[in-house]
Amino acid sequence: MVRRSTERGSANYHWLQSLHTFSFGNYYDSNHMGFRTLRVINEDRVTGGAGFPTHPHQNMEIFSYVLSGHLEHKDSMGNRRTLAPGDIQLMSAGTGVTHSEYNPHPTEEAHFLQIWIQPRETGLMPSYTEWQPHAAQNESKKVLIISPHGAEGSAVIHQDASVYRISLSADESVDHILNDGYGLWLQIIEGSLTLNKIALSPGDGASTEKSGAYTIRADTPVEALLFEIA
């Protein structure tokens, strides 16, 4: 299945522009409620000096991936971080947590993805983890950034789900083997590519439930997230 960028829902406020891959907030589409336990992919742009005030979450794995600008995170667990481009913070809301996300720069836009994945069980102890790329990872075509056990220095999620950052130069390619029992979702952030010859553009998403080999080939410089979900 291909979910085109132009088909996404949207919310537009004076301080926020948000595009919704799946049903979210006031946007509802019964045909796009999520993919397996992947429930939310929002592409958010927050103007300088604005942000989401303190609000509650419960029983959800929530992560933000900063694309440009900066994002300041505060939560009721005592965490306070300012995330730079390429950084990921993952919050397990568990039994309940409050947090805020704020663009600390007075004029520069903050551009990021906010993604929600349902946990394997409810009532977990709330927790917070981060991932920042080191130099060698910035040169890698495919890097594990989120996984159930923190493999390869990835952030820890309470679900049988792995998330990879894909980064390719024009004409480069990378392969991924999808095992039985898993589904694949590929979300394009930047650039144009093909997934087993299916053409995808920025903001597009593509999914498959069929196990086997998949090749991602870049037509232009590409950044994307690949989700492998039980």
DATADA-V791117 format. One record per residue. N is the residue number from 1. SS is DSSP state (@ for helix, = for strand, . for the rest). PHI is phi in whole degrees, 0 to 359 (NA if undefined). BURIAL is I if it has 9 or more other C-alpha atoms within 8 Angstrom, else O. Layout:
BEGIN
n,ss,phi,burial
N,SS,PHI,BURIAL
N,SS,PHI,BURIAL
END
This chain:
BEGIN
n,ss,phi,burial
1,.,NA,O
2,=,245,O
3,=,249,I
4,.,286,I
5,@,305,I
6,@,290,O
7,@,268,O
8,.,292,I
9,=,286,I
10,=,212,I
11,=,222,I
12,=,230,O
13,.,236,O
14,.,293,O
15,.,247,O
16,=,221,I
17,=,239,I
18,=,227,I
19,=,245,I
20,=,247,I
21,.,292,I
22,.,240,I
23,.,307,I
24,=,197,O
25,.,58,O
26,.,278,O
27,=,266,I
28,.,227,O
29,.,218,O
30,.,298,O
31,.,275,O
32,.,223,O
33,.,257,I
34,.,138,I
35,=,223,O
36,.,54,O
37,.,271,I
38,=,283,I
39,=,254,I
40,=,221,I
41,=,227,I
42,=,249,I
43,=,260,I
44,=,248,I
45,=,233,I
46,=,244,I
47,.,292,I
48,.,302,I
49,.,77,I
50,.,240,I
51,=,168,I
52,=,272,O
53,=,293,O
54,=,304,O
55,=,209,O
56,=,267,O
57,=,220,I
58,.,208,I
59,.,51,I
60,.,207,I
61,=,265,I
62,=,237,I
63,=,226,I
64,=,244,I
65,=,238,I
66,=,278,I
67,=,262,I
68,=,203,I
69,.,75,I
70,.,223,I
71,=,225,I
72,=,262,I
73,=,249,I
74,=,227,I
75,=,215,I
76,.,286,O
77,.,275,O
78,.,97,O
79,.,279,I
80,=,217,O
81,=,223,O
82,=,248,O
83,=,266,I
84,.,256,I
85,.,306,I
86,.,94,I
87,.,277,I
88,=,231,I
89,=,239,I
90,=,234,I
91,=,244,I
92,=,267,I
93,.,288,I
94,.,50,I
95,.,290,I
96,.,144,I
97,=,207,I
98,=,246,I
99,=,204,I
100,=,225,I
101,=,228,I
102,=,219,I
103,.,272,I
104,.,283,I
105,.,277,I
106,.,292,O
107,.,231,O
108,.,282,O
109,.,288,I
110,=,256,I
111,=,239,I
112,=,205,I
113,=,260,I
114,=,245,I
115,=,229,I
116,=,243,I
117,=,231,I
118,.,291,I
119,.,286,I
120,.,289,O
121,.,208,O
122,.,269,O
123,.,76,O
124,.,286,I
125,.,291,O
126,.,302,I
127,=,207,I
128,=,219,I
129,=,214,I
130,=,229,I
131,=,219,I
132,.,232,O
133,.,287,O
134,.,260,O
135,@,305,O
136,@,295,O
137,@,292,O
138,@,296,O
139,.,264,O
140,.,273,O
141,.,288,I
142,=,221,I
143,=,234,I
144,=,284,I
145,=,248,I
146,=,218,I
147,=,202,I
148,.,294,I
149,.,241,O
150,.,69,I
151,@,300,O
152,@,57,O
153,@,78,O
154,.,285,I
155,=,290,I
156,=,263,I
157,.,240,I
158,.,268,I
159,.,194,I
160,.,281,I
161,=,216,I
162,=,236,I
163,=,236,I
164,=,243,I
165,=,270,I
166,=,257,I
167,=,222,I
168,=,229,I
169,.,277,I
170,.,304,I
171,.,75,O
172,.,276,I
173,=,216,I
174,=,215,I
175,=,253,O
176,=,216,O
177,=,260,O
178,=,264,I
179,.,279,O
180,.,303,O
181,.,89,O
182,.,245,I
183,=,244,I
184,=,241,I
185,=,234,I
186,=,245,I
187,=,248,I
188,=,275,I
189,=,262,I
190,=,214,I
191,.,89,I
192,.,242,I
193,=,209,I
194,=,237,I
195,=,249,I
196,.,47,O
197,.,77,O
198,=,271,O
199,=,282,O
200,=,226,I
201,.,236,I
202,.,306,I
203,.,88,I
204,.,287,I
205,=,230,I
206,=,218,I
207,=,226,I
208,=,208,O
209,.,253,O
210,.,267,O
211,.,291,I
212,=,137,O
213,=,268,O
214,=,230,I
215,=,242,I
216,=,256,I
217,=,238,I
218,=,272,I
219,.,273,I
220,.,228,I
221,.,306,I
222,=,231,I
223,=,230,I
224,=,205,I
225,=,244,I
226,=,247,I
227,=,253,I
228,=,240,I
229,=,233,I
230,.,290,O
END
